[in-house]
Amino acid sequence: MKLNSTLLKSTVVAALGGLLFGFDTVVISGAIQPLKALYHLSPFWEGFTVAAALVGTVIGSMLAGIPGDSLGRRASLRWMAVLYVVSAAGCAFAWNWSALVFFRFIGGLGIGGSSVLGPMYIAEIAPAKWRGRLVGVFQFNVVFGILLAYFSNYLIGIMGFGGAEWRWKLGISAVPALLFLVMLLGIPESPRWLVKKRRTNEAGEVLRMTGEENPEQELREIVESIDAEHVTSDALFTAKYRLPIFLAITIGMFNQLTGINAILYYLNAIFEHAGFSKGSGDLQSVAVGATNLIFTVIAMSVIDKLGRKTMLLIGAVGTCLCLAGVAGIFLTGRHEDLLVWMLIGFIAFFAFSQGAVIWVYLSEVFPNRVRAKGQSLGSFSHWIMNALISWTFPLMAASSGGYPFAFFSAMMVVQFFVVLFFYPETKGISLEEMQKKLKIA
């Protein structure tokens, strides 16, 4: 089967939420130092300023399943785009610290919601043989957004905006947010959501539009799967869903226990702590962002061949070793020249594994009837851990920059064995067949 234009367009548009997700989460790295000076922030309030958006992501991810099920995946993504626009404009014109924190929180709601709804939408319109790579487009856009944020910060930083520099850095994302909102008007709704709403003819039309090889058979399987679920409770926290629940919570937690977002948010400060100048640190950040993008592309090209589990195991080993190296550099105060290479190595292994796999895996392990709730649970686990780590990172690093990285390295050892013994492989299996494999049909 070849990708057709409707399927490709729908994937790219839904994945634009990932670009805004990546951009908005890390753009604060270029603004936190001037904000720290402007508002005289202690390490505690510095962490809170960064974590304010993440509190929004926790709530957004937790509640996204509600509009996702009632309004539809596509309509809900439109509301996420509105939140992105409001947040960017609000941050650009924030009149005090409280206003800035509030609009960062609004943006967080959009990030959390799109982290659930974007991958879910793509997984539900994608054929099984393409699903890993197409959902991977969402993660590609996340890391492309991260790279754009670092590059945008660098460009704005050399334009001489002075005291208004941080406003430009935080406000520029209104442009892609408006583009996202407009483009969402031209894609179809998820066929699986349409079947849940008894709009079967529309679902069949979407399957034909997206190039499904046997749309009638696929539609029958979706209808049978959802009809079977109608006779049972749609509550997520029941015994039959215990394995998917465990997988969703742990993959979300371990994704953040790598320390990935603490590193991305505070990257400029980390380089400054190691002795790099502001301009040099901005450029090093661009190099890290580029590495993230390159290895995400590599991961997307092999995720449906190597499989999700194999990639997670490879990544756990690589990130563990690189994080141990970063911890050693900070704890001994030696070999600072290797810091950039250790961080680039860490980013490469993370992008190849956790980064590429998490949103794909979360979109695969829950059955249709509770997929929105299950994906919200996994995303909630990811974002609550992100908020906790990002808030406390400045406090942990204040005494010694090495301790947080030693902790993250140890967590990767734990992750390796959890994945090895408990995670099933999901590559090449339809969403309906997955239920049978996990014994939740």
JOVEN-V710705 format. One record per backbone hydrogen bond with DSSP energy under -1.0 kcal/mol. NH is the residue of the N-H (numbers start at 1). CO is the residue of the C=O. If there is no record, write none. Layout:
# JOVEN-V710705
nh;co
NH;CO
NH;CO
This chain:
# JOVEN-V710705
nh;co
8;4
9;5
10;6
11;7
12;8
13;9
14;10
15;11
16;13
17;14
18;15
19;15
20;16
21;17
22;18
23;19
24;20
25;21
26;22
27;23
29;26
30;27
31;28
32;28
35;31
36;32
37;33
38;34
39;35
41;36
46;42
47;43
48;44
49;45
50;46
51;47
52;48
55;51
56;52
57;53
58;54
59;55
60;56
61;57
62;58
63;59
64;60
66;63
68;64
69;65
70;66
71;67
72;67
76;72
77;73
78;74
79;75
80;76
81;77
82;78
83;79
84;80
85;81
86;82
87;83
88;84
89;85
90;86
91;87
92;88
93;89
100;96
101;97
102;98
103;99
104;100
105;101
106;102
107;103
108;104
109;105
110;106
111;107
112;108
113;109
114;110
115;111
117;113
118;114
120;116
121;117
122;118
123;119
124;120
125;121
126;122
130;127
131;127
134;130
135;131
136;132
138;135
140;136
141;137
142;138
143;139
144;140
145;141
146;142
147;143
148;144
149;145
150;146
151;147
152;148
153;149
154;150
155;151
156;152
157;153
159;156
164;161
165;162
168;164
169;165
170;166
171;167
172;168
174;171
175;172
177;173
178;174
179;175
180;176
181;177
182;178
183;179
184;180
185;182
186;183
194;190
195;191
196;192
197;193
198;195
199;194
203;199
204;200
205;201
206;202
207;203
208;204
209;205
210;206
211;208
212;207
218;214
219;215
220;216
221;217
222;218
223;219
224;220
225;221
226;222
227;223
228;224
229;225
230;226
232;229
238;236
241;238
242;239
245;241
246;242
247;243
248;244
249;245
250;246
251;247
252;248
253;249
254;250
255;251
257;253
259;256
263;259
264;260
265;261
266;262
270;266
271;267
272;268
273;269
274;270
275;272
276;271
281;277
282;278
283;279
284;280
285;281
286;282
287;283
288;284
289;285
290;286
291;287
292;288
293;289
294;290
295;291
296;292
297;293
298;294
299;295
300;296
301;297
303;299
305;302
306;302
311;307
312;308
313;309
314;310
315;311
316;312
317;313
318;314
319;315
320;316
321;317
322;318
323;319
324;320
325;321
326;322
327;323
328;324
329;325
330;326
331;327
332;328
333;329
338;335
339;336
342;338
343;339
344;340
345;341
346;342
347;343
348;344
349;345
350;346
351;347
352;348
353;349
355;350
357;353
358;354
361;357
362;358
363;359
364;361
365;361
374;370
375;371
376;372
377;373
378;374
379;375
380;376
381;377
382;378
383;379
384;380
385;381
386;382
387;383
388;384
389;385
390;386
391;387
392;388
393;389
396;392
397;393
400;396
406;402
407;403
408;404
409;405
410;406
411;407
412;408
414;410
415;411
416;412
417;413
418;414
419;415
420;416
421;417
422;418
423;419
429;426
434;430
437;433
438;434
439;436
440;435
